[in-house]
Amino acid sequence: MDAISHKQSFWTKYIFSTDHKVIGMQYAIMGIIMAGVGGFLAYIFRYNLAFPGAYIPLFGHLSAMQYNAFVTCHGMIMVFWVGMPVLLSSLGNLLIPLMIGTDDMAFPTVNMLSFWIFFVSALVLLSSFFVPGGAFGGGWTMYPPFSAGGYVNKNPAFFKELFSGTSLMILAVALELVAMLMGGINFLVTTINKRAKGMTPFKIPIVVWFINIASVIFMFSVGPLVAGAFMLLFDNVLGTGFYDPARGGDPMLWEHLFWFFGHPEVYVLLLPALGVLAEVFPVFSRKPLFAYKPIVYLALVSAILSVLVWAHHQFVAGIDPRMATFFSIGTILISIPFAGIFLSFMATLWGGSIRFTVPMMWALGFIGLFLIGGLTGLYLGSNAFDIYAHDTYFVVTHFHYTLFPDIFFGFFAAVYFWFPKFTGKTLNSALGKLHFWCTFFFFNGTWFVLFFNGLAGQHRRINDYSDFSLIMKEPYMSFEKFATVCAILLILSQFIFLYNLFTSLAKAKTSVRNPWQSNTLEWLAESPPPHGNFETYPEVYRGPYDYSVPGSTEDFLPQNVPVAHGEAEAIANVQNGITTSTNTI
């Protein structure tokens, strides 16, 4: 079947486009812009933490109310307006149709609409900085009564409350979740119904599997939060009392609704990033992905467990100790499937002909950083330790060691890996490596020392520690200043990436169709792929990770190459670790 081709205007091609690749890039661009906003907020409040009350270059003096608002919006932006679009929406849109060998999403118009709802949600959030009273500053978890103005005024002025910073943030979150929900449905329907001929479920690349599993987790857990967000909005603008104990409501209800989604959200971000690693490691070790089917099963187990551990965020909220034990055990159990996935990645690297390309460096850096976050998460999964460490910088550091590798290392590994495919151009390798090392070292410099501040008792969401004698003692204040310097350098390091990106885009088309000699179907299309993706739709004969197959004259075998006699057994042996022979490149 010939690919679809027709003339498009500038507006239909680049703005209100139904092409999955353009929409994927729109999500990526919006994610990068919002990362700039979130990073600037982080610079402001981190400077204030190191030098309380000092004049902040490019901003001025920071009040306590502004500090709370900036910390709150930084957390919201990085999770919902950076992590979600660049990992789930951008990667899903860019990769799924190409990797399963089809022309576009199942519902192109719905796909376009999902982005523009997301775009509006970002504008609503940013507008909250400019309304009277400023942006919401009650913490990114939006716990009542901080987030429920109806508590104070049982008959609130509708328009005044609707356009308050609190209501605008709640509305922005609800819109963003609706947009992501529309995209997730599209991913699932496309993968189920539009796969290339011969692409059975266990011939689908792992990144496509993981994006779809993340979408299922999202769809299963997001409904209660969307409902809870509108209930919270009604408490603010209509004076209802869903979360008001004086009128039969319960603020703990919001905590359960929020974390029933909030903790699975961690895996919604993690799984697409792990999927990127599953594509990068086989290519640059020239080996099949070890234990392909077990990885899929482990991800499915983790999806089930992810919605059973939410209340470990509520160990200090008066939860019954018997229930706390249940959630502690569940939290520890969920580490098992991810440990299996990481061990499979290590087995893939073992004995391989490893090439330390820029995508490979980001993938390896992801592993090193995330393991620190995962191991400290086991401590916090114990309710006995969590009661001590709750709301300290130990917790803050832990989730930065989990979310930062997901969002940024996973995203940059994907960008450096697929940039030649979607632009027809190449990024500068030397600048890419400089970008990696600066990000890796300055991230660790920012956060590792704050583990010690957290164990010493430094509490989060306090803008001035001058009255806290323990934190003002050395070395803790020096750690705070060191972390701030590294944070500023970490932010500045991202301009290396932007410079590399823009200078590379300005170059003439230079890349070949398959520069990494990869097996998956997207590399069969032109670089960049045209509207409709393929000249003729491919047919699939083999799995996506047939590298260095014994007896083959090539060390890679694309999915559209028929399986030769006796080859299937050799592939199975390599995948199961029976032989580790590889072709050195």
Secondary structure, DSSP 4 states (H G I P E B T S, - for coil): -BPP-----HIIIIIS---HHHHHHHHHHHHHHHHHHHHHHHHHHHHHHHSTTPPBTTTB---HHHHHHHHHHHHHIIIIIIIIIIIIIHHHHHHHHHHTT-SS-S-HHHHHHHHHHHHHHHHHHHHGGGSTT-S--S-TT--TTTT-GGGT-SS--HHHHHTSHHHHHHHHHHHHHHHHHHHHHHHHHHHHH-PPBT--GGGS-HHHHHHHHHHHHHHHHHHHHHHHHHHHHHHHHT---TT-GGGT--HHHHHHHHHHHHHHHHHHHHHHHHHHHHHHHHHHHTSPPTTHHHHHHHHHHHHHHHTT-GGGGGTTTT--HHHHHHHHHHHHHTHHHHHHHHHHHHHHHTT------HHHHHHHHHHHHHHHHHHHHHHHTSHHHHHHHTTBHHHHHHHHHHHHIIIIIHHHHHHHHHHHHHHS----HHHHHHHHHHHHHHHHHHHTTHHHHHHTTPBSS-S--TT-HHHHSTTHHHHHHHHHHHHHHHHHHHHHHHHHHHHHHHSPP---S-TT---SGGGGS-SSPPTTS-SB--B--S-TT-BS-TT-SSSB--TTSPPPTTHHHHHHHHHTTS-------
